[in-house]
C-alpha cells in the first residue's frame, strides 16, 4: 500500500497512507459491529 504511493510519486505519502489506514480501520469496525 505504502509502496504503491511512493511508486506513483505522491508528495505527501505519509498523509495518504494514514488516510487509507483510517478508512480501512473504519471498514473493519463496521464489519465487527454488524
Jmol script that loads the backbone (N, CA, C; Angstrom):
load data "model"
ATOM      1  N   UNK A   1       0.851  -1.208   0.000  1.00  0.00           N
ATOM      2  CA  UNK A   1       0.000   0.000   0.000  1.00  0.00           C
ATOM      3  C   UNK A   1       0.876   1.244   0.000  1.00  0.00           C
ATOM      4  N   UNK A   2       1.784   1.328   0.974  1.00  0.00           N
ATOM      5  CA  UNK A   2       2.696   2.470   1.070  1.00  0.00           C
ATOM      6  C   UNK A   2       3.598   2.541  -0.163  1.00  0.00           C
ATOM      7  N   UNK A   3       4.080   1.379  -0.595  1.00  0.00           N
ATOM      8  CA  UNK A   3       4.964   1.313  -1.763  1.00  0.00           C
ATOM      9  C   UNK A   3       4.252   1.823  -3.009  1.00  0.00           C
ATOM     10  N   UNK A   4       2.953   1.526  -3.120  1.00  0.00           N
ATOM     11  CA  UNK A   4       2.149   1.993  -4.256  1.00  0.00           C
ATOM     12  C   UNK A   4       2.204   3.515  -4.349  1.00  0.00           C
ATOM     13  N   UNK A   5       2.050   4.203  -3.225  1.00  0.00           N
ATOM     14  CA  UNK A   5       2.061   5.668  -3.218  1.00  0.00           C
ATOM     15  C   UNK A   5       3.443   6.213  -3.554  1.00  0.00           C
ATOM     16  N   UNK A   6       4.478   5.586  -3.036  1.00  0.00           N
ATOM     17  CA  UNK A   6       5.837   6.030  -3.339  1.00  0.00           C
ATOM     18  C   UNK A   6       6.113   5.861  -4.833  1.00  0.00           C
ATOM     19  N   UNK A   7       5.683   4.725  -5.387  1.00  0.00           N
ATOM     20  CA  UNK A   7       5.900   4.446  -6.809  1.00  0.00           C
ATOM     21  C   UNK A   7       5.176   5.469  -7.689  1.00  0.00           C
ATOM     22  N   UNK A   8       3.997   5.891  -7.248  1.00  0.00           N
ATOM     23  CA  UNK A   8       3.232   6.878  -8.012  1.00  0.00           C
ATOM     24  C   UNK A   8       3.767   8.296  -7.822  1.00  0.00           C
ATOM     25  N   UNK A   9       4.644   8.487  -6.838  1.00  0.00           N
ATOM     26  CA  UNK A   9       5.299   9.765  -6.649  1.00  0.00           C
ATOM     27  C   UNK A   9       4.456  10.804  -5.939  1.00  0.00           C
ATOM     28  N   UNK A  10       3.564  10.372  -5.054  1.00  0.00           N
ATOM     29  CA  UNK A  10       2.783  11.345  -4.294  1.00  0.00           C
ATOM     30  C   UNK A  10       3.697  12.126  -3.349  1.00  0.00           C
ATOM     31  N   UNK A  11       3.481  13.436  -3.219  1.00  0.00           N
ATOM     32  CA  UNK A  11       4.330  14.253  -2.353  1.00  0.00           C
ATOM     33  C   UNK A  11       4.101  13.961  -0.872  1.00  0.00           C
ATOM     34  N   UNK A  12       2.851  13.740  -0.488  1.00  0.00           N
ATOM     35  CA  UNK A  12       2.534  13.520   0.927  1.00  0.00           C
ATOM     36  C   UNK A  12       2.161  12.059   1.158  1.00  0.00           C
ATOM     37  N   UNK A  13       3.142  11.185   0.941  1.00  0.00           N
ATOM     38  CA  UNK A  13       2.904   9.746   1.026  1.00  0.00           C
ATOM     39  C   UNK A  13       2.356   9.356   2.390  1.00  0.00           C
ATOM     40  N   UNK A  14       2.927   9.947   3.440  1.00  0.00           N
ATOM     41  CA  UNK A  14       2.536   9.582   4.802  1.00  0.00           C
ATOM     42  C   UNK A  14       1.075   9.943   5.061  1.00  0.00           C
ATOM     43  N   UNK A  15       0.662  11.122   4.595  1.00  0.00           N
ATOM     44  CA  UNK A  15      -0.735  11.555   4.766  1.00  0.00           C
ATOM     45  C   UNK A  15      -1.690  10.603   4.059  1.00  0.00           C
ATOM     46  N   UNK A  16      -1.350  10.240   2.815  1.00  0.00           N
ATOM     47  CA  UNK A  16      -2.199   9.333   2.044  1.00  0.00           C
ATOM     48  C   UNK A  16      -2.266   7.969   2.706  1.00  0.00           C
ATOM     49  N   UNK A  17      -1.128   7.505   3.237  1.00  0.00           N
ATOM     50  CA  UNK A  17      -1.089   6.213   3.916  1.00  0.00           C
ATOM     51  C   UNK A  17      -1.985   6.231   5.143  1.00  0.00           C
ATOM     52  N   UNK A  18      -1.896   7.297   5.945  1.00  0.00           N
ATOM     53  CA  UNK A  18      -2.708   7.404   7.157  1.00  0.00           C
ATOM     54  C   UNK A  18      -4.185   7.503   6.804  1.00  0.00           C
ATOM     55  N   UNK A  19      -4.510   8.211   5.730  1.00  0.00           N
ATOM     56  CA  UNK A  19      -5.904   8.339   5.301  1.00  0.00           C
ATOM     57  C   UNK A  19      -6.465   6.966   4.925  1.00  0.00           C
ATOM     58  N   UNK A  20      -5.693   6.206   4.146  1.00  0.00           N
ATOM     59  CA  UNK A  20      -6.153   4.880   3.729  1.00  0.00           C
ATOM     60  C   UNK A  20      -6.236   3.944   4.932  1.00  0.00           C
ATOM     61  N   UNK A  21      -5.279   4.077   5.850  1.00  0.00           N
ATOM     62  CA  UNK A  21      -5.286   3.256   7.065  1.00  0.00           C
ATOM     63  C   UNK A  21      -6.548   3.515   7.877  1.00  0.00           C
ATOM     64  N   UNK A  22      -6.907   4.789   8.041  1.00  0.00           N
ATOM     65  CA  UNK A  22      -8.122   5.141   8.801  1.00  0.00           C
ATOM     66  C   UNK A  22      -9.374   4.598   8.118  1.00  0.00           C
ATOM     67  N   UNK A  23      -9.434   4.689   6.792  1.00  0.00           N
ATOM     68  CA  UNK A  23     -10.595   4.163   6.062  1.00  0.00           C
ATOM     69  C   UNK A  23     -10.709   2.656   6.239  1.00  0.00           C
ATOM     70  N   UNK A  24      -9.576   1.951   6.162  1.00  0.00           N
ATOM     71  CA  UNK A  24      -9.582   0.501   6.362  1.00  0.00           C
ATOM     72  C   UNK A  24     -10.037   0.174   7.775  1.00  0.00           C
ATOM     73  N   UNK A  25      -9.589   0.956   8.739  1.00  0.00           N
ATOM     74  CA  UNK A  25      -9.961   0.757  10.139  1.00  0.00           C
ATOM     75  C   UNK A  25     -11.467   0.930  10.311  1.00  0.00           C
ATOM     76  N   UNK A  26     -12.020   1.968   9.711  1.00  0.00           N
ATOM     77  CA  UNK A  26     -13.466   2.218   9.803  1.00  0.00           C
ATOM     78  C   UNK A  26     -14.258   1.075   9.178  1.00  0.00           C
ATOM     79  N   UNK A  27     -13.785   0.543   8.060  1.00  0.00           N
ATOM     80  CA  UNK A  27     -14.461  -0.589   7.410  1.00  0.00           C
ATOM     81  C   UNK A  27     -14.426  -1.814   8.312  1.00  0.00           C
ATOM     82  N   UNK A  28     -13.283  -2.054   8.964  1.00  0.00           N
ATOM     83  CA  UNK A  28     -13.163  -3.200   9.866  1.00  0.00           C
ATOM     84  C   UNK A  28     -14.087  -3.048  11.058  1.00  0.00           C
ATOM     85  N   UNK A  29     -14.215  -1.842  11.591  1.00  0.00           N
ATOM     86  CA  UNK A  29     -15.110  -1.580  12.720  1.00  0.00           C
ATOM     87  C   UNK A  29     -16.554  -1.844  12.311  1.00  0.00           C
ATOM     88  N   UNK A  30     -16.916  -1.431  11.099  1.00  0.00           N
ATOM     89  CA  UNK A  30     -18.276  -1.682  10.603  1.00  0.00           C
ATOM     90  C   UNK A  30     -18.546  -3.178  10.491  1.00  0.00           C
ATOM     91  N   UNK A  31     -17.569  -3.928  10.000  1.00  0.00           N
ATOM     92  CA  UNK A  31     -17.725  -5.384   9.875  1.00  0.00           C
ATOM     93  C   UNK A  31     -17.944  -6.010  11.249  1.00  0.00           C
ATOM     94  N   UNK A  32     -17.199  -5.534  12.247  1.00  0.00           N
ATOM     95  CA  UNK A  32     -17.317  -6.085  13.600  1.00  0.00           C
ATOM     96  C   UNK A  32     -18.665  -5.758  14.222  1.00  0.00           C
ATOM     97  N   UNK A  33     -19.199  -4.580  13.907  1.00  0.00           N
ATOM     98  CA  UNK A  33     -20.443  -4.133  14.547  1.00  0.00           C
ATOM     99  C   UNK A  33     -21.688  -4.717  13.889  1.00  0.00           C
ATOM    100  N   UNK A  34     -21.529  -5.326  12.710  1.00  0.00           N
ATOM    101  CA  UNK A  34     -22.688  -5.919  12.015  1.00  0.00           C
ATOM    102  C   UNK A  34     -23.138  -7.185  12.743  1.00  0.00           C
TER     103      UNK A  34
END
end "model"
wireframe off; spacefill off
backbone 0.3
color backbone group
